[in-house]
Amino acid sequence: MTCFFHYKNGQWQAISYFFLAARGFILIRYLRSKYHEFCIYG
């Protein structure tokens, strides 16, 4: 979590959301590649 969410500047907020989404996407790809046998449904 980043402190940019609390800033009034919308640009920093958008950048923080982008990095958070990118981190989540990389984490999901990493988990799917490393633990491919473990499938999460829903």
C-alpha positions in Angstrom: 0.0 0.0 0.0 1.3 3.4 -0.9 0.7 6.8 0.8 -0.1 8.3 -2.6 -3.7 7.3 -2.0 -4.0 10.1 0.6 -2.7 12.8 -1.6 -5.0 15.4 -3.1 -3.1 15.2 -6.4 -5.1 13.0 -8.8 -2.0 12.2 -10.9 -0.2 10.6 -8.0 -3.4 8.7 -7.1 -3.6 7.4 -10.6 0.1 6.4 -10.6 -0.3 4.6 -7.3 -3.4 2.7 -8.5 -1.4 1.7 -11.7 1.5 0.4 -9.6 -0.8 -1.4 -7.3 -2.7 -3.0 -10.2 0.6 -4.0 -11.9 1.9 -5.5 -8.6 -1.3 -7.5 -8.3 -1.1 -8.7 -11.9 2.5 -9.8 -11.5 1.7 -11.5 -8.2 -1.2 -13.4 -9.9 1.0 -14.4 -12.8 3.8 -15.5 -10.4 1.4 -17.6 -8.3 -0.2 -19.1 -11.4 3.2 -20.1 -12.9 4.7 -21.3 -9.6 1.6 -23.0 -8.2 -0.1 -24.0 -11.4 -1.7 -27.1 -9.8 -3.5 -24.9 -7.3 -6.5 -23.4 -9.0 -8.7 -20.8 -7.4 -12.3 -20.7 -8.6 -14.3 -17.6 -8.0 
